[in-house]
Amino acid sequence: MEKRIYLDNAATTALNPEVFEAMKPYFLENYSNPNSVYTFAQQSKKAVEEARETIASLIGAKPNEIYFTAGGSESDNWAIKGCADAFSAKGKHMITTKIEHHAVLHTCQYLEKKGFEVTYLDVDENGLVSLEELENAIRQDTVLISIMFANNEIGTIEPIREIGEIAKKHGVLFHTDAVQAFCHVPMRMDELNIDLLSASAHKFYGPKGVGFLYLRNGVKLGAYIHGGAQERARRAGTSNVPGIVGMAKAAELAVQHMEENSRKIAAVRDHLIERVLAEIPYTRLNGHRELRLPNNANFCFRFIEGESLLIMLDQKGICASSGSACTSGSLDPSHVLLAIGLPHEIAHGSLRLTLSEETTMEEADQVADSLKGIVERLRSMSPLYEDFVKKQSETEK
Ligand SMILES: *Cc1c(COP(=O)(O)O)cnc(C)c1O
């Protein structure tokens, strides 16, 4: 087996060793419950509150607007169900998009069963929502707009500033699932009209199982987990002290190096994209060419099954994905690729490669070389491709 090349950083990232070192004392030395009264516990309480301040300052928020959770899915659930619960007297209508993560989509479907009405906005061929369609979808009884900051499959970055302005103009709350974007693209809560924002540490070289919900002061949601008084009595449960400390450290490092890292990752990504598009025929790049996460490349190879591609890449030590980690194992094509207008047979041949700070040009070249060979081999076994080539040569005659 060759050396592993990990290109599935949208599914999860490696823990930064510096982050691990910051967490370690809160596993081994100070394991205290931050809510206890003795001096031993004061230190872990302080660590949690410092982490809150760090994260708040990185996004132009106030510390009391940051609520620690167990990750992106929980933050999304809380934001959406919380608004449904708190504001159903105003109305029972929500607006989201067809390309959201399942943590948002399935939560909206759950609310539909509870009597809510949800508008799922279309996106264009690049995955962008239309601001005009958004504005037209707003009604008297709309209580929440939930639109992701950046898409986890195709990397497209949505017009968050403009969406926030529309939401504000109509007095509707705006939640954004920023799990893929937070710490990868700049964002300031004091400059954007975002009322609720979800983030998750394991998508930016932090630990798994910890995230946060930014909840703008004045947005009065009830408790999501009932029990103790942690997180201002809104999210009960003993704080995940090492996780929270690790998340803040990871965020600090990521924001500090965001510009140089983005530039470096995008350069490797662009090289990979250029080679794949130039050297493998009948291939398309999915997602917006410029308004895109720096580490995302998503392709469709015609006449190929994405699953076979993944297995053959795996045999070469390359970790990739056909879309979202959450849909792998299912035979349905990605809802995101269908939403950007791809027919089923093309959406089936998708491949998502998501790079990290550690991905090198040499690795990108190795992956491009491997892909070229694998796609050729798979196509040589495809009767559809054989037919296609035959027809092509006939029309050329
Ligand atoms: C990964 C991801 C989630 C889920 O986050 P977890 O911390 O794994 O629960 C939600 N939304 C998006 C866009 C994601 O990429």
The ligand as an ORCA input file, in Angstrom:
! r2SCAN-3c Opt
* xyz 0 1
  C     -20.090     18.264      8.881
  C     -21.227     19.178      8.676
  C     -22.287     19.230      9.600
  C     -22.355     18.316     10.790
  O     -21.400     18.648     11.764
  P     -21.062     17.582     12.914
  O     -20.162     18.316     13.832
  O     -20.378     16.448     12.228
  O     -22.341     17.193     13.543
  C     -23.302     20.133      9.376
  N     -23.300     20.944      8.308
  C     -22.302     20.935      7.400
  C     -22.340     21.874      6.260
  C     -21.240     20.040      7.544
  O     -20.271     20.025      6.642
*
